[in-house]
């Protein structure tokens, strides 16, 4: 190997170590040439007999120059209408969501009103009477709705935020009208089938949550099943995202472990591939498989393997692994991300990295290797497509609970992340509420992405404030079975 003379390194030749001369030979950092301008001090406990050599690379990370310019925007004012590259469009489902309650029939086969059982319980009878006699408040309650982020607003992982339970009780009828106030759940969370996630949340929040009012970041991506036959699905625990893709109607689904099982050398940094992973994988000859698109449904559990496989596909000839396109920067297969959040609140006291960091890593790697920007599409908040889809879900849910297929006028978005929940809601014209139980912990309103309706300590405080604004300061957040407007002691005027 080539040898370097001491003078080339800028140090004197080492003298034989003697008791008189055993101190460290070094360059004083602050006297180094300008291009080696040190900003990080050397450790205090230097090892005797070592030599400090000036670094040839800056100590400042170079990721900023590699990162896609649209990956992170500091504020709503500076942000373009979409995070997506090159003005790409995001397909969303075209058909109206079919209510599972709309096919309920009576014993003689006659259809009932969607969401209303054939025999109404006493409370429903009383509440309907109250609503009929308090028509102004009833109309106002039906003309407002809430869209909730979940993680950091209602729960921390599997742990309940106490105020979240009370909020859903109020909106599901524990109020003076006994009325259900429309609300949906709009989360950048992902990785599970919607039914499984709703069942989990129902247990945590002690309130029923229907798939008809629930949107995960990858829920609108179901529309992509009409465009692509064979897809690589990345992210999530175990193989749940494969099941999600099946439910969405994708015909041929590949996950990274299928490829590793077929080609173990594709991921040189993967140390363990368990027997269980191998048994649940479906290896095949991928030199004969044309992958049409890459779908990142959820957070990667193995960055090294997933990044390697994605990079191979992005540089392949027509989506065939093992090939290399003559010009890999042209005619790339498309890649979709279900959301772009950098941080996500969990049970851990400090928010953890989310799917957005994986995307930025891929963008930087792609730019470093190919020299061009990565063209990609991002779903989830704050993308416009997610809010368009939320309108469809909200309208369908109104039909389910009130037999009125329309969109309420006054919609409140409640979230904890200014760069997704608040930006998206503000751009879409919703009233936005920022809570301090998740990502945001600042004082006052966020300066770069301010919530239009205000900042609140928790979700209950936000909902109470919104209800009083729309329904009056005297609106009671408690139902009483004694409120019978016909025979009871409480008149309608007493509960107005």
Order of alpha helices (4+ residues) and beta strands (2+ residues): alpha-alpha-alpha-beta-beta-beta-alpha-beta-alpha-beta-beta-alpha-beta-alpha-alpha-beta-alpha-beta-beta-beta-alpha-beta-alpha-beta-alpha-beta-beta-alpha-alpha
